[in-house]
């Protein structure tokens, strides 16, 4: 890789070792080696650009890949939910981050990046590649109508601590 070349371009063109979970003609999705949560994926266009509006056609395709990867994370890693984020990063290359959120984690914005070991990255990568190759995530779940005689589900009351963390996360965002 030439000096000064973009790190994400190096990954997209396979000049830098990475744990790619998905690739097509426009995008590469790979595991972050310093994730804020286990299984965090970065989706980048193969074409180098900085802002989403510099190539809207490719950006639309990148968002579709991020959604597909997010669904694969839900199926393969079973988090509580998945967040998708577009924020500036240290690497000057448009990217979308896909964050799994697990039980008993502090809000992602407060998590410090952790060094992931190669064995864990290989394992997660294999799970996500398997889910994506089986095309399990391409089909949207079917919403079934509730039987008319079924009683509505009672909502669980939030604790003061839950309300605090929700409010705090909203205030930070």
Backbone as a chain_set.jsonl record, in Angstrom:
{"seq": "XXXXXXXXXXXXXXXXXXXXXXXXXXXXXXXXXXXXXXXXXXXXXXXXXXXXXXXXXXXXXXXXXXXXXXXXXXXXXXXXXXXXXXXXXXXXXXXXXXXXXXXXXXXXXXXXXXXXXXXXXXXXXXXXXXXXXXXXXXXXXXXXXXXXXXXXXXXXXXXXXXXXXXXXXXXXX", "coords": {"N": [[0.846, -1.175, 0.0], [0.604, 2.185, -0.876], [2.292, 5.007, 0.583], [0.365, 7.176, 2.584], [-2.004, 6.374, 1.47], [-5.51, 5.733, 1.707], [-6.743, 3.923, 4.466], [-9.167, 2.442, 4.486], [-9.555, 2.141, 1.737], [-7.37, 0.516, 1.221], [-8.176, -1.791, 2.59], [-10.528, -2.386, 1.17], [-9.457, -3.014, -1.302], [-8.03, -5.201, -0.706], [-5.4, -4.973, 0.196], [-4.72, -4.655, 2.737], [-4.876, -6.692, 5.539], [-7.941, -7.996, 6.651], [-11.135, -8.714, 8.209], [-13.366, -9.633, 6.359], [-16.826, -9.653, 5.951], [-18.776, -9.4, 4.096], [-19.054, -8.746, 0.614], [-19.462, -6.985, -2.421], [-19.815, -5.695, -5.782], [-19.749, -2.981, -5.243], [-19.298, -2.488, -2.518], [-17.648, -3.162, 0.646], [-17.826, -4.967, 3.616], [-16.612, -5.186, 6.811], [-15.215, -6.54, 9.86], [-14.679, -4.464, 12.669], [-11.549, -3.944, 14.112], [-11.108, -2.739, 16.487], [-13.516, -2.696, 18.166], [-16.555, -1.154, 19.486], [-18.515, -2.702, 20.367], [-19.099, -6.24, 20.51], [-18.701, -7.727, 17.415], [-19.013, -5.516, 15.804], [-19.394, -3.906, 12.715], [-17.944, -2.381, 9.853], [-18.999, -0.701, 7.02], [-18.007, 0.049, 3.819], [-17.732, 1.989, 0.779], [-16.249, 0.744, -2.23], [-15.258, 2.588, -3.913], [-13.485, 5.574, -3.449], [-14.622, 8.176, -1.49], [-15.658, 11.032, 0.485], [-18.026, 12.151, 1.667], [-21.526, 11.384, 2.03], [-23.145, 12.54, 0.061], [-21.578, 12.872, -2.155], [-21.591, 10.827, -3.952], [-24.378, 9.736, -4.565], [-25.766, 7.534, -5.654], [-24.073, 5.304, -5.223], [-23.911, 5.52, -2.44], [-26.553, 4.901, -1.671], [-26.531, 2.18, -2.269], [-24.624, 1.33, -0.453], [-25.897, 1.81, 1.982], [-27.928, -0.109, 1.732], [-26.403, -2.432, 1.896], [-25.437, -2.138, 4.511], [-27.822, -2.445, 5.919], [-28.451, -5.091, 5.268], [-26.264, -6.395, 6.455], [-26.708, -5.646, 9.105], [-29.089, -7.053, 9.608], [-28.064, -9.639, 9.365], [-26.353, -9.681, 11.56], [-28.264, -9.557, 13.606], [-29.483, -12.081, 13.278], [-27.271, -13.881, 13.424], [-25.69, -13.191, 15.711], [-27.394, -12.52, 17.727], [-28.077, -10.037, 19.224], [-29.611, -7.55, 21.431], [-30.512, -5.406, 19.943], [-29.677, -3.583, 16.912], [-27.634, -0.929, 15.99], [-27.242, 1.566, 13.508], [-24.877, 3.723, 12.163], [-23.813, 6.832, 10.842], [-21.17, 8.65, 10.937], [-18.507, 11.048, 11.17], [-15.203, 9.731, 10.953], [-11.922, 8.646, 12.048], [-10.707, 7.848, 9.759], [-10.55, 9.172, 6.601], [-12.901, 8.493, 4.711], [-15.956, 7.661, 3.316], [-18.207, 5.908, 5.398], [-20.238, 3.421, 7.006], [-21.217, 2.483, 10.17], [-22.053, -0.47, 11.872], [-23.533, -1.445, 14.711], [-23.862, -3.97, 17.075], [-25.992, -4.326, 19.912], [-25.893, -5.366, 23.18], [-27.323, -7.132, 26.027], [-27.083, -5.633, 29.25], [-25.017, -3.823, 28.608], [-23.176, -0.78, 28.706], [-24.312, 2.379, 27.373], [-23.523, 2.665, 23.894], [-22.075, 4.974, 23.06], [-20.579, 5.507, 25.26], [-18.938, 3.37, 25.564], [-15.638, 2.193, 25.479], [-13.346, 1.654, 22.813], [-12.297, -1.708, 22.181], [-9.574, -3.948, 21.936], [-9.887, -6.497, 19.693], [-9.415, -10.009, 19.613], [-7.749, -12.165, 17.247], [-8.8, -14.774, 16.965], [-11.44, -14.525, 17.971], [-12.422, -12.628, 16.126], [-12.234, -14.105, 13.736], [-14.091, -16.136, 14.301], [-16.54, -14.682, 14.631], [-16.665, -13.495, 12.111], [-16.934, -15.767, 10.457], [-19.462, -16.71, 11.301], [-21.159, -14.563, 10.506], [-20.645, -14.49, 7.73], [-21.65, -16.975, 6.999], [-24.392, -16.696, 7.634], [-25.034, -14.579, 5.875], [-24.412, -15.764, 3.397], [-26.305, -17.737, 3.241], [-28.499, -16.343, 2.651], [-30.427, -15.728, 4.465], [-31.046, -13.351, 5.633], [-32.024, -11.705, 3.679], [-34.702, -11.94, 3.219], [-37.537, -10.334, 4.363], [-38.973, -10.416, 7.597], [-42.199, -11.834, 8.019], [-45.062, -10.137, 8.943], [-47.367, -11.184, 11.163], [-50.87, -11.287, 11.531], [-52.498, -10.55, 14.579], [-54.503, -12.803, 16.387], [-57.96, -12.052, 16.827], [-59.087, -12.552, 19.305], [-57.022, -12.479, 21.064], [-55.431, -11.187, 23.946], [-54.128, -7.897, 24.612], [-50.611, -7.356, 25.057], [-49.174, -6.675, 28.184], [-47.352, -3.767, 28.939], [-44.047, -3.55, 30.151], [-43.086, -1.843, 33.043], [-40.699, 0.719, 33.185], [-37.684, 0.869, 35.057], [-36.288, 3.316, 37.34], [-33.587, 3.502, 36.88], [-33.314, 2.457, 34.245], [-34.762, 4.432, 32.86], [-33.102, 6.616, 33.39], [-30.735, 5.933, 31.944], [-31.722, 5.825, 29.336], [-32.597, 8.482, 28.966], [-30.139, 9.764, 29.288], [-28.652, 8.756, 27.125], [-30.116, 9.864, 25.019], [-29.705, 12.586, 25.555], [-26.97, 12.787, 25.063], [-26.802, 12.15, 22.382]], "CA": [[0.0, 0.0, 0.0], [1.392, 3.405, -0.991], [2.236, 5.887, 1.745], [-0.698, 8.164, 2.52], [-3.25, 5.836, 0.908], [-6.601, 5.538, 2.655], [-6.786, 2.593, 5.077], [-10.357, 1.729, 4.026], [-9.294, 1.743, 0.343], [-6.463, -0.624, 1.322], [-8.986, -2.954, 2.971], [-11.44, -2.684, 0.059], [-8.689, -3.607, -2.403], [-7.353, -6.36, -0.118], [-3.99, -4.702, 0.424], [-4.589, -4.707, 4.188], [-5.617, -7.832, 6.081], [-9.161, -7.644, 7.382], [-12.102, -9.796, 8.402], [-14.486, -9.253, 5.501], [-18.023, -10.483, 6.144], [-19.615, -9.265, 2.901], [-18.456, -7.948, -0.45], [-20.066, -7.013, -3.749], [-19.074, -4.824, -6.705], [-19.714, -1.605, -4.738], [-19.061, -2.343, -1.078], [-16.983, -4.159, 1.484], [-18.214, -4.891, 5.023], [-15.592, -5.905, 7.57], [-15.248, -6.366, 11.313], [-13.786, -3.472, 13.251], [-10.599, -4.627, 15.006], [-11.192, -2.026, 17.762], [-14.959, -2.441, 18.221], [-17.22, -0.674, 20.694], [-19.318, -3.846, 20.795], [-18.693, -7.479, 19.833], [-19.328, -7.919, 16.112], [-19.203, -4.239, 15.105], [-18.992, -3.998, 11.315], [-17.823, -1.136, 9.096], [-19.352, -0.892, 5.611], [-17.417, 1.136, 3.028], [-17.76, 1.83, -0.671], [-14.937, 0.471, -2.815], [-14.871, 3.87, -4.49], [-13.119, 6.517, -2.39], [-15.201, 9.506, -1.352], [-15.735, 11.405, 1.894], [-19.361, 12.478, 2.143], [-22.591, 10.599, 1.427], [-23.749, 13.201, -1.101], [-20.645, 12.961, -3.269], [-21.986, 9.775, -4.897], [-25.625, 9.281, -3.942], [-26.134, 6.202, -6.14], [-23.276, 4.333, -4.471], [-24.31, 5.627, -1.039], [-27.779, 4.107, -1.509], [-26.131, 0.766, -2.277], [-23.891, 1.082, 0.795], [-26.925, 1.702, 3.029], [-28.589, -1.412, 1.566], [-25.471, -3.435, 2.439], [-25.441, -1.981, 5.976], [-29.062, -3.05, 6.41], [-28.302, -6.543, 5.124], [-25.312, -6.818, 7.485], [-27.406, -5.498, 10.39], [-29.995, -8.199, 9.753], [-27.224, -10.824, 9.599], [-25.911, -9.589, 12.954], [-29.409, -9.952, 14.435], [-29.671, -13.534, 13.166], [-26.09, -14.657, 13.806], [-25.098, -12.867, 17.009], [-28.509, -12.399, 18.662], [-28.055, -8.911, 20.161], [-30.925, -6.979, 21.728], [-30.833, -4.595, 18.768], [-28.522, -3.176, 16.114], [-27.631, 0.486, 15.617], [-26.494, 1.907, 12.297], [-24.417, 5.086, 12.379], [-22.968, 7.509, 9.86], [-20.516, 9.757, 11.639], [-17.11, 11.168, 10.741], [-14.281, 8.861, 11.688], [-10.513, 8.998, 11.882], [-10.325, 7.517, 8.382], [-11.309, 10.027, 5.694], [-13.536, 7.658, 3.68], [-17.335, 7.457, 3.735], [-18.438, 4.587, 5.982], [-21.388, 3.217, 7.879], [-20.889, 1.535, 11.241], [-23.178, -1.296, 12.3], [-23.218, -1.807, 16.09], [-24.772, -4.8, 17.864], [-26.166, -3.875, 21.296], [-26.163, -6.547, 23.998], [-27.847, -6.973, 27.385], [-26.175, -5.169, 30.304], [-23.918, -2.985, 28.135], [-23.384, 0.658, 28.843], [-24.616, 2.912, 26.049], [-22.385, 2.556, 22.986], [-21.252, 6.173, 23.013], [-19.701, 5.512, 26.428], [-18.02, 2.234, 25.483], [-14.315, 2.429, 24.92], [-12.977, 0.592, 21.878], [-11.526, -2.799, 22.77], [-8.817, -4.725, 20.954], [-10.473, -7.828, 19.503], [-8.374, -10.962, 19.232], [-7.936, -12.748, 15.921], [-9.671, -15.947, 17.064], [-12.81, -14.038, 18.097], [-12.782, -12.004, 14.849], [-12.468, -15.198, 12.774], [-15.335, -16.802, 14.665], [-17.662, -13.796, 14.293], [-16.667, -13.364, 10.651], [-17.492, -17.0, 9.888], [-20.899, -16.736, 11.587], [-21.843, -13.592, 9.657], [-20.543, -14.923, 6.322], [-22.582, -18.092, 6.832], [-25.752, -16.146, 7.6], [-25.191, -13.81, 4.638], [-24.38, -16.647, 2.226], [-27.558, -18.492, 3.213], [-29.522, -15.369, 2.255], [-31.463, -15.728, 5.49], [-31.363, -11.982, 6.004], [-32.603, -10.947, 2.573], [-36.151, -11.995, 3.315], [-38.058, -9.586, 5.505], [-39.902, -11.235, 8.37], [-43.607, -11.585, 7.731], [-45.826, -9.694, 10.102], [-48.595, -11.97, 11.247], [-51.975, -10.624, 12.214], [-52.841, -11.143, 15.866], [-55.884, -13.261, 16.468], [-58.81, -11.026, 17.421], [-59.416, -12.856, 20.685], [-55.814, -12.408, 21.877], [-55.369, -10.002, 24.795], [-52.912, -7.115, 24.38], [-49.512, -7.627, 25.973], [-48.937, -5.586, 29.113], [-46.024, -3.187, 28.821], [-43.255, -3.59, 31.364], [-42.757, -0.516, 33.534], [-39.259, 0.946, 33.247], [-37.133, 1.275, 36.345], [-35.676, 4.649, 37.315], [-32.262, 3.364, 36.283], [-33.524, 2.353, 32.802], [-35.16, 5.753, 32.38], [-31.91, 7.454, 33.451], [-29.826, 5.608, 30.841], [-32.369, 6.221, 28.086], [-32.512, 9.931, 28.892], [-28.733, 10.136, 29.128], [-28.274, 8.454, 25.746], [-30.758, 10.868, 24.172], [-29.038, 13.864, 25.784], [-25.654, 12.734, 24.431], [-27.006, 12.171, 20.929]], "C": [[0.89, 1.237, 0.0], [1.217, 4.273, 0.249], [1.134, 6.935, 1.557], [-1.993, 7.64, 1.941], [-4.251, 5.597, 2.031], [-6.624, 4.091, 3.162], [-7.995, 1.799, 4.571], [-10.227, 1.327, 2.552], [-8.368, 0.52, 0.33], [-7.198, -1.9, 1.7], [-9.88, -3.367, 1.813], [-10.721, -3.363, -1.101], [-7.782, -4.744, -1.937], [-5.833, -6.202, -0.024], [-3.674, -4.733, 1.918], [-5.455, -5.859, 4.671], [-6.822, -7.336, 6.863], [-10.058, -8.869, 7.474], [-13.382, -9.4, 7.663], [-15.644, -10.222, 5.72], [-18.933, -10.436, 4.925], [-18.876, -8.39, 1.888], [-19.293, -8.087, -1.71], [-19.295, -6.024, -4.623], [-18.924, -3.393, -6.187], [-19.19, -1.454, -3.32], [-18.249, -3.481, -0.485], [-17.447, -3.907, 2.917], [-17.23, -5.763, 5.802], [-15.72, -5.608, 9.05], [-14.252, -5.299, 11.74], [-12.857, -4.207, 14.215], [-10.502, -3.936, 16.372], [-12.668, -1.667, 17.987], [-15.424, -1.838, 19.544], [-18.188, -1.726, 21.221], [-18.912, -5.049, 19.947], [-19.456, -7.621, 18.517], [-19.593, -6.629, 15.359], [-18.617, -4.34, 13.702], [-18.933, -2.597, 10.71], [-18.106, -1.465, 7.635], [-18.818, 0.312, 4.847], [-17.643, 0.898, 1.544], [-16.355, 1.497, -1.16], [-14.362, 1.733, -3.456], [-14.575, 4.836, -3.342], [-13.89, 7.823, -2.53], [-15.455, 9.755, 0.121], [-17.15, 11.549, 2.435], [-20.427, 11.709, 1.369], [-23.141, 11.215, 0.151], [-22.795, 13.38, -2.28], [-20.905, 11.885, -4.327], [-23.237, 9.113, -4.329], [-26.039, 7.887, -4.405], [-25.372, 5.117, -5.374], [-23.668, 4.348, -2.998], [-25.585, 4.834, -0.774], [-27.458, 2.621, -1.451], [-25.409, 0.402, -0.979], [-24.878, 0.959, 1.963], [-27.652, 0.356, 2.942], [-27.702, -2.531, 2.121], [-25.453, -3.35, 3.962], [-26.692, -2.611, 6.579], [-28.979, -4.571, 6.34], [-27.367, -7.094, 6.21], [-25.955, -6.716, 8.868], [-28.361, -6.649, 10.641], [-29.214, -9.486, 10.004], [-26.715, -10.842, 11.038], [-27.037, -10.013, 13.884], [-29.591, -11.466, 14.439], [-28.488, -14.294, 13.765], [-25.558, -14.417, 15.201], [-26.134, -12.633, 18.105], [-28.376, -11.262, 19.68], [-29.479, -8.464, 20.473], [-31.418, -6.17, 20.533], [-29.542, -4.29, 18.022], [-28.692, -1.704, 15.782], [-26.813, 0.646, 14.34], [-26.154, 3.381, 12.401], [-23.585, 5.576, 11.203], [-22.428, 8.735, 10.569], [-19.093, 9.859, 11.116], [-16.228, 10.245, 11.574], [-12.858, 9.335, 11.436], [-10.033, 8.722, 10.462], [-11.17, 8.367, 7.436], [-11.84, 9.251, 4.478], [-14.962, 7.424, 4.156], [-17.505, 6.042, 4.272], [-19.689, 4.602, 6.837], [-20.982, 2.174, 8.907], [-22.167, 0.827, 11.682], [-22.799, -1.89, 13.661], [-24.25, -2.761, 16.678], [-24.838, -4.237, 19.29], [-26.62, -5.081, 22.111], [-26.7, -6.163, 25.373], [-26.733, -6.512, 28.313], [-24.934, -4.433, 29.795], [-24.228, -1.539, 28.463], [-23.708, 1.202, 27.457], [-23.364, 2.966, 25.168], [-21.493, 3.783, 22.971], [-20.297, 6.254, 24.193], [-18.72, 4.339, 26.422], [-16.687, 2.683, 24.907], [-14.006, 1.325, 23.923], [-12.097, -0.44, 22.579], [-10.765, -3.511, 21.649], [-9.454, -6.105, 20.869], [-9.359, -8.79, 19.093], [-8.75, -11.666, 17.923], [-8.871, -13.954, 15.935], [-11.144, -15.526, 17.143], [-13.285, -13.42, 16.775], [-13.059, -13.066, 13.782], [-13.809, -15.871, 13.038], [-16.558, -15.963, 14.269], [-17.785, -13.661, 12.78], [-17.296, -14.585, 9.992], [-18.997, -17.094, 10.111], [-21.634, -15.804, 10.628], [-21.783, -13.973, 8.182], [-21.513, -16.067, 6.047], [-24.012, -17.589, 6.73], [-25.983, -15.414, 6.282], [-25.209, -14.703, 3.399], [-25.642, -17.499, 2.114], [-28.741, -17.62, 2.826], [-30.704, -15.353, 3.222], [-31.938, -14.302, 5.733], [-32.019, -11.184, 4.888], [-34.119, -10.927, 2.616], [-36.596, -11.223, 4.547], [-39.02, -10.481, 6.269], [-41.348, -10.841, 8.058], [-44.312, -11.196, 9.024], [-47.141, -10.459, 10.089], [-49.657, -11.171, 11.985], [-52.245, -11.353, 13.528], [-54.274, -11.661, 15.8], [-56.717, -12.235, 17.229], [-59.127, -11.297, 18.884], [-58.198, -12.777, 21.609], [-55.79, -11.092, 22.656], [-54.087, -9.23, 24.492], [-51.868, -7.435, 25.45], [-49.322, -6.417, 26.869], [-47.515, -5.1, 28.956], [-45.341, -3.222, 30.176], [-42.907, -2.162, 31.776], [-41.241, -0.401, 33.658], [-38.841, 1.351, 34.649], [-36.56, 2.685, 36.208], [-34.301, 4.592, 36.653], [-32.359, 3.254, 34.755], [-33.864, 3.715, 32.211], [-33.966, 6.7, 32.369], [-31.016, 7.204, 32.243], [-30.433, 5.988, 29.494], [-32.265, 7.732, 27.91], [-31.086, 10.377, 28.639], [-28.278, 9.898, 27.69], [-28.878, 9.477, 24.781], [-30.091, 12.224, 24.327], [-27.687, 13.911, 25.085], [-25.791, 12.834, 22.914], [-27.424, 13.537, 20.509]], "O": [[1.829, 1.326, 0.791], [0.16, 4.284, 0.88], [1.0, 7.51, 0.477], [-2.99, 8.363, 1.912], [-3.874, 5.297, 3.163], [-6.533, 3.151, 2.373], [-7.868, 0.614, 4.261], [-10.738, 0.278, 2.158], [-8.554, -0.398, -0.47], [-6.881, -2.974, 1.188], [-9.986, -4.552, 1.5], [-11.305, -4.19, -1.801], [-6.893, -5.191, -2.662], [-5.085, -7.171, -0.15], [-2.512, -4.826, 2.316], [-6.612, -5.994, 4.273], [-6.732, -6.382, 7.636], [-9.773, -9.916, 6.893], [-14.34, -8.906, 8.257], [-15.472, -11.441, 5.68], [-19.766, -11.322, 4.733], [-18.18, -7.44, 2.244], [-19.775, -9.174, -2.03], [-18.222, -5.566, -4.23], [-18.049, -2.665, -6.655], [-18.688, -0.389, -2.959], [-18.174, -4.585, -1.025], [-17.459, -2.765, 3.378], [-17.042, -6.937, 5.484], [-16.255, -4.575, 9.452], [-13.13, -5.238, 11.238], [-13.314, -4.999, 15.039], [-9.896, -4.47, 17.301], [-13.031, -0.491, 17.999], [-14.775, -1.991, 20.578], [-18.629, -1.661, 22.369], [-18.444, -4.9, 18.818], [-20.686, -7.635, 18.497], [-20.324, -6.638, 14.369], [-17.49, -4.8, 13.519], [-19.762, -1.74, 11.014], [-17.523, -2.395, 7.078], [-19.132, 1.455, 5.179], [-17.735, -0.245, 1.098], [-15.373, 1.929, -0.557], [-13.147, 1.915, -3.53], [-15.332, 4.904, -2.374], [-13.82, 8.49, -3.562], [-15.47, 8.82, 0.921], [-17.434, 11.111, 3.55], [-20.25, 11.417, 0.186], [-23.561, 10.491, -0.752], [-23.164, 13.976, -3.292], [-20.481, 12.029, -5.474], [-23.163, 8.062, -3.693], [-26.609, 7.128, -3.62], [-25.962, 4.132, -4.931], [-23.747, 3.291, -2.371], [-25.684, 4.159, 0.251], [-28.054, 1.886, -0.664], [-25.566, -0.706, -0.468], [-24.711, 0.101, 2.83], [-27.956, -0.249, 3.969], [-28.2, -3.468, 2.745], [-25.454, -4.38, 4.637], [-26.624, -3.241, 7.635], [-29.401, -5.258, 7.27], [-27.647, -8.133, 6.809], [-25.77, -7.598, 9.706], [-28.437, -7.167, 11.755], [-29.658, -10.335, 10.776], [-26.652, -11.901, 11.662], [-26.804, -10.746, 14.846], [-29.826, -12.063, 15.49], [-28.68, -15.241, 14.527], [-25.027, -15.336, 15.823], [-25.785, -12.558, 19.283], [-28.543, -11.492, 20.877], [-30.436, -8.937, 19.86], [-32.589, -6.24, 20.161], [-28.456, -4.687, 18.444], [-29.761, -1.278, 15.347], [-25.821, -0.052, 14.128], [-27.022, 4.204, 12.692], [-22.767, 4.843, 10.647], [-23.134, 9.723, 10.772], [-18.528, 8.863, 10.664], [-16.487, 10.015, 12.755], [-12.626, 10.298, 10.705], [-9.047, 9.31, 10.017], [-12.397, 8.282, 7.472], [-11.3, 9.344, 3.376], [-15.159, 7.023, 5.303], [-17.009, 5.085, 3.678], [-20.133, 5.644, 7.319], [-20.466, 1.112, 8.559], [-23.218, 1.447, 11.841], [-21.888, -2.712, 13.767], [-25.421, -2.394, 16.774], [-23.841, -3.73, 19.805], [-27.608, -5.735, 21.774], [-26.552, -5.027, 25.823], [-25.586, -6.94, 28.185], [-23.907, -4.416, 30.473], [-25.387, -1.125, 28.495], [-23.407, 0.547, 26.459], [-22.275, 3.277, 25.649], [-20.273, 3.653, 22.878], [-19.31, 6.988, 24.14], [-17.769, 4.328, 27.204], [-16.636, 3.463, 23.956], [-14.364, 0.17, 24.157], [-11.277, -0.112, 23.436], [-11.278, -3.65, 20.538], [-9.549, -6.806, 21.876], [-8.47, -8.429, 18.321], [-9.923, -11.743, 17.556], [-9.656, -14.133, 15.004], [-11.994, -16.101, 16.463], [-14.416, -13.658, 16.35], [-14.011, -12.939, 13.012], [-14.571, -16.141, 12.109], [-17.493, -16.47, 13.649], [-18.888, -13.708, 12.235], [-18.101, -14.45, 9.07], [-19.731, -17.511, 9.216], [-22.618, -16.203, 10.005], [-22.764, -13.799, 7.458], [-22.127, -16.12, 4.982], [-24.76, -18.004, 5.845], [-27.015, -15.608, 5.64], [-25.944, -14.427, 2.451], [-26.006, -17.935, 1.022], [-29.861, -18.112, 2.69], [-31.827, -15.012, 2.851], [-33.117, -14.079, 6.011], [-32.522, -10.087, 5.134], [-34.748, -10.0, 2.106], [-36.083, -11.441, 5.645], [-39.795, -11.222, 5.666], [-41.662, -9.668, 7.86], [-44.167, -11.852, 10.055], [-47.917, -10.388, 9.136], [-49.362, -10.466, 12.949], [-52.229, -12.582, 13.595], [-55.148, -11.018, 15.219], [-56.228, -11.618, 18.176], [-59.41, -10.362, 19.633], [-58.328, -12.986, 22.815], [-56.084, -10.027, 22.113], [-53.069, -9.832, 24.152], [-52.203, -7.742, 26.594], [-49.307, -5.279, 26.4], [-46.582, -5.896, 28.853], [-45.958, -2.963, 31.209], [-42.48, -1.363, 30.944], [-40.58, -1.305, 34.169], [-39.552, 2.081, 35.34], [-36.373, 3.183, 35.098], [-33.901, 5.522, 35.953], [-31.578, 3.884, 34.043], [-33.314, 4.105, 31.181], [-33.822, 7.501, 31.446], [-30.583, 8.15, 31.586], [-29.713, 6.432, 28.6], [-31.893, 8.213, 26.839], [-30.858, 11.289, 27.844], [-27.597, 10.74, 27.104], [-28.218, 9.904, 23.834], [-29.923, 12.945, 23.343], [-27.293, 14.958, 24.57], [-25.005, 13.508, 22.249], [-27.65, 13.776, 19.322]]}, "num_chains": 1, "name": "protein.A"}
